[in-house]
Amino acid sequence: IEDPIVSGAIYELKGDIALLEGDHSSALKYYQRAESVMSGNPIQIKYQLDIVSTLLAQDNYDYALVTLKEIIDNEDIGFNEKNQAEELIAYTKHKLGI
């Protein structure tokens, strides 16, 4: 599939299915593929948030926090995505005891 938006959506759907099945490792790989396909596109942030959710489900708080800080530092982030990322940062810091 040549259209990156369609490819990204397909990878995200595969990631969602893997996550529902409890296969966090596969979900993470699919979300990372979706994110890489959309590099430079504002939709990329959505996939980064999917990656963070999967990392949190795996109790991988350190890497989740790094990814969340990258999201916040993105100048193209929308208001809703920024709020979601800030809430997830607070949750992650709480889990890390920071």
RAJOFEN-V320690 format. One record per residue. N is the residue number from 0. RES is the residue in three letters. PSI is psi in whole degrees, -180 to 180 (none if undefined). D_CENTER is the distance of its C-alpha to the mean C-alpha in Angstrom with 1 decimal. Layout:
n=N res=RES psi=PSI d_center=D_CENTER
n=N res=RES psi=PSI d_center=D_CENTER
//
This chain:
n=0 res=ILE psi=126 d_center=22.0
n=1 res=GLU psi=-24 d_center=22.4
n=2 res=ASP psi=117 d_center=20.5
n=3 res=PRO psi=-31 d_center=17.0
n=4 res=ILE psi=-43 d_center=15.9
n=5 res=VAL psi=-44 d_center=17.4
n=6 res=SER psi=-46 d_center=16.0
n=7 res=GLY psi=-42 d_center=12.4
n=8 res=ALA psi=-38 d_center=13.2
n=9 res=ILE psi=-45 d_center=15.0
n=10 res=TYR psi=-40 d_center=12.3
n=11 res=GLU psi=-43 d_center=9.9
n=12 res=LEU psi=-43 d_center=13.1
n=13 res=LYS psi=-40 d_center=13.9
n=14 res=GLY psi=-42 d_center=10.7
n=15 res=ASP psi=-43 d_center=11.5
n=16 res=ILE psi=-46 d_center=15.0
n=17 res=ALA psi=-40 d_center=14.4
n=18 res=LEU psi=-43 d_center=12.5
n=19 res=LEU psi=-31 d_center=15.5
n=20 res=GLU psi=0 d_center=17.8
n=21 res=GLY psi=11 d_center=16.5
n=22 res=ASP psi=79 d_center=15.6
n=23 res=HIS psi=-36 d_center=12.5
n=24 res=SER psi=-47 d_center=13.3
n=25 res=SER psi=-40 d_center=13.5
n=26 res=ALA psi=-45 d_center=10.4
n=27 res=LEU psi=-43 d_center=8.5
n=28 res=LYS psi=-43 d_center=10.8
n=29 res=TYR psi=-42 d_center=10.5
n=30 res=TYR psi=-38 d_center=6.8
n=31 res=GLN psi=-36 d_center=7.8
n=32 res=ARG psi=-43 d_center=10.8
n=33 res=ALA psi=-43 d_center=9.5
n=34 res=GLU psi=-41 d_center=7.9
n=35 res=SER psi=-34 d_center=11.2
n=36 res=VAL psi=-33 d_center=13.3
n=37 res=MET psi=18 d_center=12.2
n=38 res=SER psi=128 d_center=12.9
n=39 res=GLY psi=-6 d_center=14.7
n=40 res=ASN psi=139 d_center=14.0
n=41 res=PRO psi=-24 d_center=12.7
n=42 res=ILE psi=-21 d_center=10.8
n=43 res=GLN psi=-35 d_center=8.5
n=44 res=ILE psi=-38 d_center=7.0
n=45 res=LYS psi=-43 d_center=6.3
n=46 res=TYR psi=-33 d_center=4.4
n=47 res=GLN psi=-37 d_center=2.7
n=48 res=LEU psi=-35 d_center=2.8
n=49 res=ASP psi=-41 d_center=3.1
n=50 res=ILE psi=-46 d_center=2.8
n=51 res=VAL psi=-45 d_center=4.3
n=52 res=SER psi=-40 d_center=6.2
n=53 res=THR psi=-42 d_center=7.3
n=54 res=LEU psi=-41 d_center=8.4
n=55 res=LEU psi=-38 d_center=10.1
n=56 res=ALA psi=-27 d_center=11.7
n=57 res=GLN psi=3 d_center=13.0
n=58 res=ASP psi=29 d_center=14.3
n=59 res=ASN psi=71 d_center=12.8
n=60 res=TYR psi=-35 d_center=12.9
n=61 res=ASP psi=-49 d_center=14.0
n=62 res=TYR psi=-34 d_center=11.1
n=63 res=ALA psi=-42 d_center=8.7
n=64 res=LEU psi=-40 d_center=11.2
n=65 res=VAL psi=-46 d_center=11.4
n=66 res=THR psi=-40 d_center=7.8
n=67 res=LEU psi=-39 d_center=8.5
n=68 res=LYS psi=-36 d_center=11.8
n=69 res=GLU psi=-39 d_center=10.8
n=70 res=ILE psi=-48 d_center=9.1
n=71 res=ILE psi=-36 d_center=12.3
n=72 res=ASP psi=-10 d_center=14.5
n=73 res=ASN psi=124 d_center=13.6
n=74 res=GLU psi=-20 d_center=16.7
n=75 res=ASP psi=7 d_center=15.5
n=76 res=ILE psi=139 d_center=13.2
n=77 res=GLY psi=165 d_center=14.6
n=78 res=PHE psi=-48 d_center=16.2
n=79 res=ASN psi=-43 d_center=14.2
n=80 res=GLU psi=-38 d_center=10.8
n=81 res=LYS psi=-43 d_center=12.6
n=82 res=ASN psi=-44 d_center=14.1
n=83 res=GLN psi=-44 d_center=11.1
n=84 res=ALA psi=-41 d_center=9.7
n=85 res=GLU psi=-40 d_center=13.4
n=86 res=GLU psi=-41 d_center=13.8
n=87 res=LEU psi=-33 d_center=11.0
n=88 res=ILE psi=-45 d_center=12.7
n=89 res=ALA psi=-44 d_center=16.0
n=90 res=TYR psi=-46 d_center=15.1
n=91 res=THR psi=-44 d_center=13.8
n=92 res=LYS psi=-38 d_center=16.9
n=93 res=HIS psi=-45 d_center=19.0
n=94 res=LYS psi=-34 d_center=18.0
n=95 res=LEU psi=-10 d_center=18.8
n=96 res=GLY psi=27 d_center=22.0
n=97 res=ILE psi=none d_center=21.6
//
